[in-house]
């Protein structure tokens, strides 16, 4: 499934781009997969039995403004989709 940014959330420390509805995931399985610079990948286990998948991308406000976070999130989702379409694991 091709991902896209569904909504932006704003916490005191993060801009969060959700890319899949929360109800697709098993409750209690959300966790941080990786951090690279100001970017945080949050994943969870899909209810459909498809393993773990990306739920959201977080960006630290300390490092980026909202426009920079939007640009980085768009680029990350484009990379994710390209890897998925090429048959490679985008979470690796």
PyMOL Python script that loads the backbone (N, CA, C, O; Angstrom):
from pymol import cmd

cmd.read_pdbstr("""\
ATOM      1  N   UNK A   1       0.831  -1.172   0.000  1.00  0.00           N
ATOM      2  CA  UNK A   1       0.000   0.000   0.000  1.00  0.00           C
ATOM      3  C   UNK A   1       0.883   1.246   0.000  1.00  0.00           C
ATOM      4  O   UNK A   1       1.801   1.358   0.813  1.00  0.00           O
ATOM      5  N   UNK A   2       0.613   2.161  -0.892  1.00  0.00           N
ATOM      6  CA  UNK A   2       1.373   3.400  -0.984  1.00  0.00           C
ATOM      7  C   UNK A   2       0.970   4.331   0.156  1.00  0.00           C
ATOM      8  O   UNK A   2      -0.211   4.626   0.339  1.00  0.00           O
ATOM      9  N   UNK A   3       1.953   4.786   0.915  1.00  0.00           N
ATOM     10  CA  UNK A   3       1.679   5.652   2.058  1.00  0.00           C
ATOM     11  C   UNK A   3       1.693   7.115   1.652  1.00  0.00           C
ATOM     12  O   UNK A   3       2.330   7.510   0.675  1.00  0.00           O
ATOM     13  N   UNK A   4       0.976   7.900   2.430  1.00  0.00           N
ATOM     14  CA  UNK A   4       0.960   9.352   2.281  1.00  0.00           C
ATOM     15  C   UNK A   4       0.698   9.946   3.662  1.00  0.00           C
ATOM     16  O   UNK A   4       0.232   9.252   4.566  1.00  0.00           O
ATOM     17  N   UNK A   5       0.995  11.207   3.814  1.00  0.00           N
ATOM     18  CA  UNK A   5       0.751  11.868   5.091  1.00  0.00           C
ATOM     19  C   UNK A   5      -0.739  12.114   5.231  1.00  0.00           C
ATOM     20  O   UNK A   5      -1.351  12.786   4.401  1.00  0.00           O
ATOM     21  N   UNK A   6      -1.323  11.557   6.302  1.00  0.00           N
ATOM     22  CA  UNK A   6      -2.748  11.708   6.556  1.00  0.00           C
ATOM     23  C   UNK A   6      -3.057  12.951   7.380  1.00  0.00           C
ATOM     24  O   UNK A   6      -4.034  13.655   7.126  1.00  0.00           O
ATOM     25  N   UNK A   7      -2.204  13.208   8.374  1.00  0.00           N
ATOM     26  CA  UNK A   7      -2.455  14.348   9.257  1.00  0.00           C
ATOM     27  C   UNK A   7      -1.186  14.707  10.004  1.00  0.00           C
ATOM     28  O   UNK A   7      -0.304  13.873  10.207  1.00  0.00           O
ATOM     29  N   UNK A   8      -1.113  15.953  10.405  1.00  0.00           N
ATOM     30  CA  UNK A   8      -0.012  16.430  11.234  1.00  0.00           C
ATOM     31  C   UNK A   8      -0.526  16.651  12.652  1.00  0.00           C
ATOM     32  O   UNK A   8      -1.603  17.207  12.866  1.00  0.00           O
ATOM     33  N   UNK A   9       0.281  16.199  13.617  1.00  0.00           N
ATOM     34  CA  UNK A   9      -0.001  16.452  15.030  1.00  0.00           C
ATOM     35  C   UNK A   9       1.156  17.263  15.586  1.00  0.00           C
ATOM     36  O   UNK A   9       2.271  17.223  15.066  1.00  0.00           O
ATOM     37  N   UNK A  10       0.873  17.991  16.640  1.00  0.00           N
ATOM     38  CA  UNK A  10       1.846  18.895  17.210  1.00  0.00           C
ATOM     39  C   UNK A  10       1.924  18.640  18.708  1.00  0.00           C
ATOM     40  O   UNK A  10       0.929  18.809  19.413  1.00  0.00           O
ATOM     41  N   UNK A  11       3.092  18.237  19.207  1.00  0.00           N
ATOM     42  CA  UNK A  11       3.280  18.105  20.649  1.00  0.00           C
ATOM     43  C   UNK A  11       4.213  19.222  21.098  1.00  0.00           C
ATOM     44  O   UNK A  11       4.610  20.063  20.291  1.00  0.00           O
ATOM     45  N   UNK A  12       4.560  19.235  22.362  1.00  0.00           N
ATOM     46  CA  UNK A  12       5.462  20.288  22.840  1.00  0.00           C
ATOM     47  C   UNK A  12       6.864  20.154  22.250  1.00  0.00           C
ATOM     48  O   UNK A  12       7.584  21.147  22.141  1.00  0.00           O
ATOM     49  N   UNK A  13       7.256  18.942  21.870  1.00  0.00           N
ATOM     50  CA  UNK A  13       8.625  18.748  21.371  1.00  0.00           C
ATOM     51  C   UNK A  13       8.709  18.223  19.937  1.00  0.00           C
ATOM     52  O   UNK A  13       9.784  18.252  19.337  1.00  0.00           O
ATOM     53  N   UNK A  14       7.588  17.740  19.376  1.00  0.00           N
ATOM     54  CA  UNK A  14       7.629  17.099  18.053  1.00  0.00           C
ATOM     55  C   UNK A  14       6.544  17.592  17.108  1.00  0.00           C
ATOM     56  O   UNK A  14       5.451  17.976  17.523  1.00  0.00           O
ATOM     57  N   UNK A  15       6.883  17.567  15.826  1.00  0.00           N
ATOM     58  CA  UNK A  15       5.893  17.592  14.755  1.00  0.00           C
ATOM     59  C   UNK A  15       5.730  16.127  14.347  1.00  0.00           C
ATOM     60  O   UNK A  15       6.729  15.452  14.102  1.00  0.00           O
ATOM     61  N   UNK A  16       4.506  15.623  14.268  1.00  0.00           N
ATOM     62  CA  UNK A  16       4.285  14.212  13.959  1.00  0.00           C
ATOM     63  C   UNK A  16       3.399  14.091  12.730  1.00  0.00           C
ATOM     64  O   UNK A  16       2.285  14.613  12.694  1.00  0.00           O
ATOM     65  N   UNK A  17       3.917  13.392  11.718  1.00  0.00           N
ATOM     66  CA  UNK A  17       3.168  13.129  10.492  1.00  0.00           C
ATOM     67  C   UNK A  17       2.659  11.693  10.554  1.00  0.00           C
ATOM     68  O   UNK A  17       3.450  10.754  10.464  1.00  0.00           O
ATOM     69  N   UNK A  18       1.349  11.512  10.708  1.00  0.00           N
ATOM     70  CA  UNK A  18       0.802  10.156  10.696  1.00  0.00           C
ATOM     71  C   UNK A  18       0.582   9.742   9.240  1.00  0.00           C
ATOM     72  O   UNK A  18       0.119  10.528   8.413  1.00  0.00           O
ATOM     73  N   UNK A  19       0.930   8.476   8.953  1.00  0.00           N
ATOM     74  CA  UNK A  19       0.852   7.998   7.573  1.00  0.00           C
ATOM     75  C   UNK A  19      -0.109   6.821   7.407  1.00  0.00           C
ATOM     76  O   UNK A  19      -0.393   6.406   6.283  1.00  0.00           O
ATOM     77  N   UNK A  20      -0.609   6.283   8.522  1.00  0.00           N
ATOM     78  CA  UNK A  20      -1.612   5.225   8.482  1.00  0.00           C
ATOM     79  C   UNK A  20      -2.543   5.412   9.677  1.00  0.00           C
ATOM     80  O   UNK A  20      -2.116   5.897  10.724  1.00  0.00           O
ATOM     81  N   UNK A  21      -3.807   5.032   9.528  1.00  0.00           N
ATOM     82  CA  UNK A  21      -4.733   5.142  10.660  1.00  0.00           C
ATOM     83  C   UNK A  21      -4.311   4.235  11.817  1.00  0.00           C
ATOM     84  O   UNK A  21      -3.876   3.103  11.605  1.00  0.00           O
ATOM     85  N   UNK A  22      -4.445   4.740  13.022  1.00  0.00           N
ATOM     86  CA  UNK A  22      -4.072   3.995  14.224  1.00  0.00           C
ATOM     87  C   UNK A  22      -4.846   2.690  14.351  1.00  0.00           C
ATOM     88  O   UNK A  22      -4.319   1.710  14.878  1.00  0.00           O
ATOM     89  N   UNK A  23      -6.089   2.662  13.877  1.00  0.00           N
ATOM     90  CA  UNK A  23      -6.903   1.451  14.037  1.00  0.00           C
ATOM     91  C   UNK A  23      -6.443   0.283  13.167  1.00  0.00           C
ATOM     92  O   UNK A  23      -7.005  -0.807  13.276  1.00  0.00           O
ATOM     93  N   UNK A  24      -5.449   0.471  12.316  1.00  0.00           N
ATOM     94  CA  UNK A  24      -4.879  -0.627  11.534  1.00  0.00           C
ATOM     95  C   UNK A  24      -3.879  -1.460  12.348  1.00  0.00           C
ATOM     96  O   UNK A  24      -3.464  -2.539  11.924  1.00  0.00           O
ATOM     97  N   UNK A  25      -3.500  -0.941  13.524  1.00  0.00           N
ATOM     98  CA  UNK A  25      -2.439  -1.548  14.323  1.00  0.00           C
ATOM     99  C   UNK A  25      -2.987  -2.193  15.596  1.00  0.00           C
ATOM    100  O   UNK A  25      -4.006  -1.765  16.139  1.00  0.00           O
ATOM    101  N   UNK A  26      -2.295  -3.223  16.055  1.00  0.00           N
ATOM    102  CA  UNK A  26      -2.649  -3.881  17.310  1.00  0.00           C
ATOM    103  C   UNK A  26      -2.305  -2.930  18.452  1.00  0.00           C
ATOM    104  O   UNK A  26      -1.179  -2.438  18.525  1.00  0.00           O
ATOM    105  N   UNK A  27      -3.264  -2.664  19.346  1.00  0.00           N
ATOM    106  CA  UNK A  27      -2.990  -1.760  20.471  1.00  0.00           C
ATOM    107  C   UNK A  27      -1.788  -2.237  21.289  1.00  0.00           C
ATOM    108  O   UNK A  27      -1.599  -3.433  21.509  1.00  0.00           O
ATOM    109  N   UNK A  28      -0.997  -1.285  21.723  1.00  0.00           N
ATOM    110  CA  UNK A  28       0.152  -1.582  22.578  1.00  0.00           C
ATOM    111  C   UNK A  28       1.404  -2.009  21.838  1.00  0.00           C
ATOM    112  O   UNK A  28       2.412  -2.324  22.469  1.00  0.00           O
ATOM    113  N   UNK A  29       1.363  -2.027  20.501  1.00  0.00           N
ATOM    114  CA  UNK A  29       2.545  -2.477  19.752  1.00  0.00           C
ATOM    115  C   UNK A  29       3.359  -1.330  19.165  1.00  0.00           C
ATOM    116  O   UNK A  29       4.391  -1.568  18.538  1.00  0.00           O
ATOM    117  N   UNK A  30       2.917  -0.107  19.357  1.00  0.00           N
ATOM    118  CA  UNK A  30       3.650   1.034  18.807  1.00  0.00           C
ATOM    119  C   UNK A  30       4.991   1.188  19.515  1.00  0.00           C
ATOM    120  O   UNK A  30       5.078   1.088  20.739  1.00  0.00           O
ATOM    121  N   UNK A  31       6.027   1.433  18.728  1.00  0.00           N
ATOM    122  CA  UNK A  31       7.346   1.672  19.301  1.00  0.00           C
ATOM    123  C   UNK A  31       8.208   2.441  18.302  1.00  0.00           C
ATOM    124  O   UNK A  31       7.915   2.497  17.107  1.00  0.00           O
ATOM    125  N   UNK A  32       9.264   3.022  18.824  1.00  0.00           N
ATOM    126  CA  UNK A  32      10.224   3.735  17.991  1.00  0.00           C
ATOM    127  C   UNK A  32      11.110   2.706  17.292  1.00  0.00           C
ATOM    128  O   UNK A  32      11.698   1.841  17.942  1.00  0.00           O
ATOM    129  N   UNK A  33      11.202   2.804  15.981  1.00  0.00           N
ATOM    130  CA  UNK A  33      12.052   1.893  15.225  1.00  0.00           C
ATOM    131  C   UNK A  33      13.459   2.446  15.088  1.00  0.00           C
ATOM    132  O   UNK A  33      14.439   1.741  15.328  1.00  0.00           O
ATOM    133  N   UNK A  34      13.554   3.711  14.701  1.00  0.00           N
ATOM    134  CA  UNK A  34      14.881   4.298  14.525  1.00  0.00           C
ATOM    135  C   UNK A  34      14.823   5.807  14.618  1.00  0.00           C
ATOM    136  O   UNK A  34      13.785   6.438  14.418  1.00  0.00           O
ATOM    137  N   UNK A  35      15.991   6.361  14.934  1.00  0.00           N
ATOM    138  CA  UNK A  35      16.201   7.813  14.953  1.00  0.00           C
ATOM    139  C   UNK A  35      17.385   8.109  14.054  1.00  0.00           C
ATOM    140  O   UNK A  35      18.420   7.444  14.115  1.00  0.00           O
ATOM    141  N   UNK A  36      17.212   9.109  13.230  1.00  0.00           N
ATOM    142  CA  UNK A  36      18.327   9.562  12.401  1.00  0.00           C
ATOM    143  C   UNK A  36      18.262  11.080  12.375  1.00  0.00           C
ATOM    144  O   UNK A  36      17.386  11.661  11.735  1.00  0.00           O
ATOM    145  N   UNK A  37      19.190  11.718  13.071  1.00  0.00           N
ATOM    146  CA  UNK A  37      19.144  13.164  13.192  1.00  0.00           C
ATOM    147  C   UNK A  37      17.857  13.568  13.888  1.00  0.00           C
ATOM    148  O   UNK A  37      17.529  13.032  14.947  1.00  0.00           O
ATOM    149  N   UNK A  38      17.118  14.514  13.302  1.00  0.00           N
ATOM    150  CA  UNK A  38      15.879  14.971  13.942  1.00  0.00           C
ATOM    151  C   UNK A  38      14.667  14.091  13.631  1.00  0.00           C
ATOM    152  O   UNK A  38      13.561  14.376  14.093  1.00  0.00           O
ATOM    153  N   UNK A  39      14.866  13.023  12.852  1.00  0.00           N
ATOM    154  CA  UNK A  39      13.741  12.192  12.396  1.00  0.00           C
ATOM    155  C   UNK A  39      13.584  10.933  13.245  1.00  0.00           C
ATOM    156  O   UNK A  39      14.563  10.261  13.570  1.00  0.00           O
ATOM    157  N   UNK A  40      12.336  10.626  13.599  1.00  0.00           N
ATOM    158  CA  UNK A  40      12.011   9.442  14.399  1.00  0.00           C
ATOM    159  C   UNK A  40      10.948   8.635  13.650  1.00  0.00           C
ATOM    160  O   UNK A  40       9.908   9.177  13.277  1.00  0.00           O
ATOM    161  N   UNK A  41      11.205   7.347  13.431  1.00  0.00           N
ATOM    162  CA  UNK A  41      10.245   6.452  12.776  1.00  0.00           C
ATOM    163  C   UNK A  41       9.508   5.662  13.849  1.00  0.00           C
ATOM    164  O   UNK A  41      10.132   4.998  14.677  1.00  0.00           O
ATOM    165  N   UNK A  42       8.179   5.735  13.833  1.00  0.00           N
ATOM    166  CA  UNK A  42       7.347   5.005  14.788  1.00  0.00           C
ATOM    167  C   UNK A  42       6.553   3.933  14.039  1.00  0.00           C
ATOM    168  O   UNK A  42       5.876   4.221  13.052  1.00  0.00           O
ATOM    169  N   UNK A  43       6.645   2.709  14.518  1.00  0.00           N
ATOM    170  CA  UNK A  43       5.994   1.579  13.851  1.00  0.00           C
ATOM    171  C   UNK A  43       5.110   0.820  14.839  1.00  0.00           C
ATOM    172  O   UNK A  43       5.188   1.012  16.053  1.00  0.00           O
ATOM    173  N   UNK A  44       4.275  -0.040  14.282  1.00  0.00           N
ATOM    174  CA  UNK A  44       3.435  -0.909  15.086  1.00  0.00           C
ATOM    175  C   UNK A  44       3.122  -2.164  14.300  1.00  0.00           C
ATOM    176  O   UNK A  44       3.378  -2.238  13.098  1.00  0.00           O
ATOM    177  N   UNK A  45       2.567  -3.150  14.982  1.00  0.00           N
ATOM    178  CA  UNK A  45       2.202  -4.422  14.349  1.00  0.00           C
ATOM    179  C   UNK A  45       0.806  -4.297  13.752  1.00  0.00           C
ATOM    180  O   UNK A  45      -0.147  -3.921  14.435  1.00  0.00           O
ATOM    181  N   UNK A  46       0.701  -4.622  12.455  1.00  0.00           N
ATOM    182  CA  UNK A  46      -0.581  -4.538  11.761  1.00  0.00           C
ATOM    183  C   UNK A  46      -1.545  -5.619  12.233  1.00  0.00           C
ATOM    184  O   UNK A  46      -1.136  -6.757  12.464  1.00  0.00           O
ATOM    185  N   UNK A  47      -2.818  -5.272  12.377  1.00  0.00           N
ATOM    186  CA  UNK A  47      -3.847  -6.236  12.755  1.00  0.00           C
ATOM    187  C   UNK A  47      -4.011  -7.309  11.682  1.00  0.00           C
ATOM    188  O   UNK A  47      -4.372  -8.446  11.986  1.00  0.00           O
ATOM    189  N   UNK A  48      -3.751  -6.951  10.445  1.00  0.00           N
ATOM    190  CA  UNK A  48      -3.950  -7.867   9.323  1.00  0.00           C
ATOM    191  C   UNK A  48      -2.898  -8.971   9.261  1.00  0.00           C
ATOM    192  O   UNK A  48      -2.944  -9.814   8.365  1.00  0.00           O
ATOM    193  N   UNK A  49      -1.965  -8.977  10.184  1.00  0.00           N
ATOM    194  CA  UNK A  49      -0.940 -10.018  10.201  1.00  0.00           C
ATOM    195  C   UNK A  49       0.212  -9.753   9.254  1.00  0.00           C
ATOM    196  O   UNK A  49       1.000 -10.652   8.959  1.00  0.00           O
ATOM    197  N   UNK A  50       0.311  -8.533   8.780  1.00  0.00           N
ATOM    198  CA  UNK A  50       1.370  -8.182   7.840  1.00  0.00           C
ATOM    199  C   UNK A  50       2.677  -7.783   8.485  1.00  0.00           C
ATOM    200  O   UNK A  50       3.552  -7.249   7.802  1.00  0.00           O
ATOM    201  N   UNK A  51       2.845  -8.022   9.771  1.00  0.00           N
ATOM    202  CA  UNK A  51       4.079  -7.639  10.447  1.00  0.00           C
ATOM    203  C   UNK A  51       4.042  -6.189  10.880  1.00  0.00           C
ATOM    204  O   UNK A  51       2.975  -5.581  10.968  1.00  0.00           O
ATOM    205  N   UNK A  52       5.222  -5.638  11.151  1.00  0.00           N
ATOM    206  CA  UNK A  52       5.331  -4.244  11.559  1.00  0.00           C
ATOM    207  C   UNK A  52       5.290  -3.341  10.338  1.00  0.00           C
ATOM    208  O   UNK A  52       5.743  -3.720   9.257  1.00  0.00           O
ATOM    209  N   UNK A  53       4.743  -2.143  10.518  1.00  0.00           N
ATOM    210  CA  UNK A  53       4.735  -1.162   9.449  1.00  0.00           C
ATOM    211  C   UNK A  53       4.774   0.234  10.054  1.00  0.00           C
ATOM    212  O   UNK A  53       4.507   0.425  11.241  1.00  0.00           O
ATOM    213  N   UNK A  54       5.108   1.191   9.220  1.00  0.00           N
ATOM    214  CA  UNK A  54       5.245   2.577   9.635  1.00  0.00           C
ATOM    215  C   UNK A  54       3.892   3.177   9.994  1.00  0.00           C
ATOM    216  O   UNK A  54       2.928   3.068   9.236  1.00  0.00           O
ATOM    217  N   UNK A  55       3.835   3.806  11.150  1.00  0.00           N
ATOM    218  CA  UNK A  55       2.633   4.521  11.587  1.00  0.00           C
ATOM    219  C   UNK A  55       2.826   6.035  11.452  1.00  0.00           C
ATOM    220  O   UNK A  55       1.937   6.738  10.971  1.00  0.00           O
ATOM    221  N   UNK A  56       3.986   6.530  11.878  1.00  0.00           N
ATOM    222  CA  UNK A  56       4.199   7.978  11.872  1.00  0.00           C
ATOM    223  C   UNK A  56       5.684   8.319  11.829  1.00  0.00           C
ATOM    224  O   UNK A  56       6.547   7.509  12.165  1.00  0.00           O
ATOM    225  N   UNK A  57       5.940   9.540  11.405  1.00  0.00           N
ATOM    226  CA  UNK A  57       7.277  10.118  11.433  1.00  0.00           C
ATOM    227  C   UNK A  57       7.249  11.318  12.368  1.00  0.00           C
ATOM    228  O   UNK A  57       6.353  12.158  12.278  1.00  0.00           O
ATOM    229  N   UNK A  58       8.221  11.402  13.259  1.00  0.00           N
ATOM    230  CA  UNK A  58       8.303  12.529  14.174  1.00  0.00           C
ATOM    231  C   UNK A  58       9.542  13.354  13.891  1.00  0.00           C
ATOM    232  O   UNK A  58      10.576  12.820  13.491  1.00  0.00           O
ATOM    233  N   UNK A  59       9.436  14.654  14.097  1.00  0.00           N
ATOM    234  CA  UNK A  59      10.545  15.581  13.877  1.00  0.00           C
ATOM    235  C   UNK A  59      10.661  16.514  15.065  1.00  0.00           C
ATOM    236  O   UNK A  59       9.690  17.165  15.452  1.00  0.00           O
ATOM    237  N   UNK A  60      11.854  16.579  15.645  1.00  0.00           N
ATOM    238  CA  UNK A  60      12.078  17.401  16.829  1.00  0.00           C
ATOM    239  C   UNK A  60      12.010  18.888  16.490  1.00  0.00           C
ATOM    240  O   UNK A  60      12.688  19.358  15.576  1.00  0.00           O
ATOM    241  N   UNK A  61      11.203  19.608  17.221  1.00  0.00           N
ATOM    242  CA  UNK A  61      11.052  21.046  17.019  1.00  0.00           C
ATOM    243  C   UNK A  61      12.342  21.803  17.323  1.00  0.00           C
ATOM    244  O   UNK A  61      12.585  22.877  16.773  1.00  0.00           O
ATOM    245  N   UNK A  62      13.152  21.244  18.191  1.00  0.00           N
ATOM    246  CA  UNK A  62      14.419  21.877  18.548  1.00  0.00           C
ATOM    247  C   UNK A  62      15.318  22.001  17.326  1.00  0.00           C
ATOM    248  O   UNK A  62      16.100  22.946  17.220  1.00  0.00           O
ATOM    249  N   UNK A  63      15.209  21.041  16.396  1.00  0.00           N
ATOM    250  CA  UNK A  63      16.093  20.988  15.232  1.00  0.00           C
ATOM    251  C   UNK A  63      15.498  21.598  13.963  1.00  0.00           C
ATOM    252  O   UNK A  63      16.238  22.076  13.103  1.00  0.00           O
ATOM    253  N   UNK A  64      14.169  21.586  13.836  1.00  0.00           N
ATOM    254  CA  UNK A  64      13.532  21.985  12.578  1.00  0.00           C
ATOM    255  C   UNK A  64      12.304  22.847  12.816  1.00  0.00           C
ATOM    256  O   UNK A  64      11.650  22.747  13.853  1.00  0.00           O
ATOM    257  N   UNK A  65      11.999  23.697  11.840  1.00  0.00           N
ATOM    258  CA  UNK A  65      10.703  24.360  11.882  1.00  0.00           C
ATOM    259  C   UNK A  65       9.705  23.487  11.118  1.00  0.00           C
ATOM    260  O   UNK A  65      10.086  22.478  10.524  1.00  0.00           O
ATOM    261  N   UNK A  66       8.434  23.875  11.134  1.00  0.00           N
ATOM    262  CA  UNK A  66       7.394  23.032  10.551  1.00  0.00           C
ATOM    263  C   UNK A  66       7.583  22.821   9.054  1.00  0.00           C
ATOM    264  O   UNK A  66       7.360  21.713   8.566  1.00  0.00           O
ATOM    265  N   UNK A  67       7.982  23.832   8.321  1.00  0.00           N
ATOM    266  CA  UNK A  67       8.185  23.690   6.867  1.00  0.00           C
ATOM    267  C   UNK A  67       9.292  22.685   6.559  1.00  0.00           C
ATOM    268  O   UNK A  67       9.167  21.886   5.631  1.00  0.00           O
ATOM    269  N   UNK A  68      10.370  22.724   7.333  1.00  0.00           N
ATOM    270  CA  UNK A  68      11.456  21.747   7.151  1.00  0.00           C
ATOM    271  C   UNK A  68      10.970  20.338   7.482  1.00  0.00           C
ATOM    272  O   UNK A  68      11.315  19.381   6.789  1.00  0.00           O
ATOM    273  N   UNK A  69      10.174  20.212   8.534  1.00  0.00           N
ATOM    274  CA  UNK A  69       9.627  18.900   8.896  1.00  0.00           C
ATOM    275  C   UNK A  69       8.746  18.366   7.779  1.00  0.00           C
ATOM    276  O   UNK A  69       8.826  17.183   7.449  1.00  0.00           O
ATOM    277  N   UNK A  70       7.904  19.214   7.186  1.00  0.00           N
ATOM    278  CA  UNK A  70       7.037  18.787   6.083  1.00  0.00           C
ATOM    279  C   UNK A  70       7.865  18.305   4.890  1.00  0.00           C
ATOM    280  O   UNK A  70       7.543  17.281   4.287  1.00  0.00           O
ATOM    281  N   UNK A  71       8.921  19.030   4.551  1.00  0.00           N
ATOM    282  CA  UNK A  71       9.776  18.635   3.434  1.00  0.00           C
ATOM    283  C   UNK A  71      10.452  17.292   3.702  1.00  0.00           C
ATOM    284  O   UNK A  71      10.495  16.427   2.828  1.00  0.00           O
ATOM    285  N   UNK A  72      10.973  17.126   4.902  1.00  0.00           N
ATOM    286  CA  UNK A  72      11.650  15.866   5.247  1.00  0.00           C
ATOM    287  C   UNK A  72      10.675  14.694   5.280  1.00  0.00           C
ATOM    288  O   UNK A  72      11.005  13.597   4.831  1.00  0.00           O
ATOM    289  N   UNK A  73       9.487  14.924   5.806  1.00  0.00           N
ATOM    290  CA  UNK A  73       8.489  13.852   5.856  1.00  0.00           C
ATOM    291  C   UNK A  73       8.078  13.433   4.446  1.00  0.00           C
ATOM    292  O   UNK A  73       7.960  12.240   4.165  1.00  0.00           O
ATOM    293  N   UNK A  74       7.864  14.385   3.575  1.00  0.00           N
ATOM    294  CA  UNK A  74       7.494  14.076   2.191  1.00  0.00           C
ATOM    295  C   UNK A  74       8.590  13.259   1.522  1.00  0.00           C
ATOM    296  O   UNK A  74       8.298  12.276   0.841  1.00  0.00           O
ATOM    297  N   UNK A  75       9.837  13.649   1.704  1.00  0.00           N
ATOM    298  CA  UNK A  75      10.962  12.909   1.118  1.00  0.00           C
ATOM    299  C   UNK A  75      11.066  11.502   1.706  1.00  0.00           C
ATOM    300  O   UNK A  75      11.331  10.545   0.978  1.00  0.00           O
ATOM    301  N   UNK A  76      10.860  11.370   3.019  1.00  0.00           N
ATOM    302  CA  UNK A  76      10.935  10.052   3.661  1.00  0.00           C
ATOM    303  C   UNK A  76       9.844   9.125   3.146  1.00  0.00           C
ATOM    304  O   UNK A  76      10.096   7.941   2.923  1.00  0.00           O
ATOM    305  N   UNK A  77       8.639   9.645   2.955  1.00  0.00           N
ATOM    306  CA  UNK A  77       7.532   8.828   2.450  1.00  0.00           C
ATOM    307  C   UNK A  77       7.784   8.436   0.993  1.00  0.00           C
ATOM    308  O   UNK A  77       7.467   7.317   0.590  1.00  0.00           O
ATOM    309  N   UNK A  78       8.346   9.339   0.210  1.00  0.00           N
ATOM    310  CA  UNK A  78       8.683   9.000  -1.177  1.00  0.00           C
ATOM    311  C   UNK A  78       9.718   7.869  -1.219  1.00  0.00           C
ATOM    312  O   UNK A  78       9.599   6.951  -2.030  1.00  0.00           O
ATOM    313  N   UNK A  79      10.731   7.933  -0.349  1.00  0.00           N
ATOM    314  CA  UNK A  79      11.738   6.858  -0.275  1.00  0.00           C
ATOM    315  C   UNK A  79      11.097   5.549   0.171  1.00  0.00           C
ATOM    316  O   UNK A  79      11.373   4.492  -0.396  1.00  0.00           O
ATOM    317  N   UNK A  80      10.237   5.623   1.192  1.00  0.00           N
ATOM    318  CA  UNK A  80       9.532   4.433   1.682  1.00  0.00           C
ATOM    319  C   UNK A  80       8.758   3.783   0.538  1.00  0.00           C
ATOM    320  O   UNK A  80       8.894   2.583   0.302  1.00  0.00           O
ATOM    321  N   UNK A  81       7.955   4.559  -0.169  1.00  0.00           N
ATOM    322  CA  UNK A  81       7.133   4.024  -1.255  1.00  0.00           C
ATOM    323  C   UNK A  81       7.981   3.446  -2.385  1.00  0.00           C
ATOM    324  O   UNK A  81       7.632   2.408  -2.946  1.00  0.00           O
ATOM    325  N   UNK A  82       9.081   4.098  -2.723  1.00  0.00           N
ATOM    326  CA  UNK A  82       9.960   3.596  -3.787  1.00  0.00           C
ATOM    327  C   UNK A  82      10.569   2.252  -3.392  1.00  0.00           C
ATOM    328  O   UNK A  82      10.621   1.333  -4.209  1.00  0.00           O
ATOM    329  N   UNK A  83      11.025   2.130  -2.161  1.00  0.00           N
ATOM    330  CA  UNK A  83      11.588   0.860  -1.692  1.00  0.00           C
ATOM    331  C   UNK A  83      10.531  -0.228  -1.692  1.00  0.00           C
ATOM    332  O   UNK A  83      10.795  -1.349  -2.128  1.00  0.00           O
ATOM    333  N   UNK A  84       9.329   0.090  -1.204  1.00  0.00           N
ATOM    334  CA  UNK A  84       8.227  -0.883  -1.163  1.00  0.00           C
ATOM    335  C   UNK A  84       7.886  -1.364  -2.569  1.00  0.00           C
ATOM    336  O   UNK A  84       7.720  -2.562  -2.797  1.00  0.00           O
ATOM    337  N   UNK A  85       7.781  -0.434  -3.506  1.00  0.00           N
ATOM    338  CA  UNK A  85       7.451  -0.784  -4.887  1.00  0.00           C
ATOM    339  C   UNK A  85       8.533  -1.602  -5.550  1.00  0.00           C
ATOM    340  O   UNK A  85       8.253  -2.386  -6.457  1.00  0.00           O
ATOM    341  N   UNK A  86       9.785  -1.427  -5.102  1.00  0.00           N
ATOM    342  CA  UNK A  86      10.906  -2.198  -5.645  1.00  0.00           C
ATOM    343  C   UNK A  86      11.042  -3.560  -4.973  1.00  0.00           C
ATOM    344  O   UNK A  86      11.952  -4.324  -5.296  1.00  0.00           O
ATOM    345  N   UNK A  87      10.144  -3.868  -4.043  1.00  0.00           N
ATOM    346  CA  UNK A  87      10.191  -5.163  -3.365  1.00  0.00           C
ATOM    347  C   UNK A  87      11.201  -5.222  -2.234  1.00  0.00           C
ATOM    348  O   UNK A  87      11.541  -6.309  -1.768  1.00  0.00           O
ATOM    349  N   UNK A  88      11.683  -4.080  -1.788  1.00  0.00           N
ATOM    350  CA  UNK A  88      12.646  -4.038  -0.691  1.00  0.00           C
ATOM    351  C   UNK A  88      11.941  -3.617   0.589  1.00  0.00           C
ATOM    352  O   UNK A  88      10.890  -2.978   0.546  1.00  0.00           O
ATOM    353  N   UNK A  89      12.517  -3.974   1.720  1.00  0.00           N
ATOM    354  CA  UNK A  89      11.920  -3.641   3.025  1.00  0.00           C
ATOM    355  C   UNK A  89      12.221  -2.183   3.364  1.00  0.00           C
ATOM    356  O   UNK A  89      13.372  -1.845   3.640  1.00  0.00           O
ATOM    357  N   UNK A  90      11.211  -1.314   3.349  1.00  0.00           N
ATOM    358  CA  UNK A  90      11.461   0.092   3.635  1.00  0.00           C
ATOM    359  C   UNK A  90      11.776   0.382   5.100  1.00  0.00           C
ATOM    360  O   UNK A  90      12.198   1.493   5.423  1.00  0.00           O
ATOM    361  N   UNK A  91      11.584  -0.573   5.983  1.00  0.00           N
ATOM    362  CA  UNK A  91      11.875  -0.384   7.400  1.00  0.00           C
ATOM    363  C   UNK A  91      13.273  -0.834   7.781  1.00  0.00           C
ATOM    364  O   UNK A  91      13.693  -0.645   8.922  1.00  0.00           O
ATOM    365  N   UNK A  92      13.990  -1.419   6.855  1.00  0.00           N
ATOM    366  CA  UNK A  92      15.331  -1.949   7.158  1.00  0.00           C
ATOM    367  C   UNK A  92      16.340  -0.826   7.320  1.00  0.00           C
ATOM    368  O   UNK A  92      17.516  -1.086   7.577  1.00  0.00           O
TER     369      UNK A  92
END
""", "prot")
cmd.dss("prot")
cmd.show_as("cartoon", "prot")
cmd.util.cbc("prot")
cmd.orient("prot")
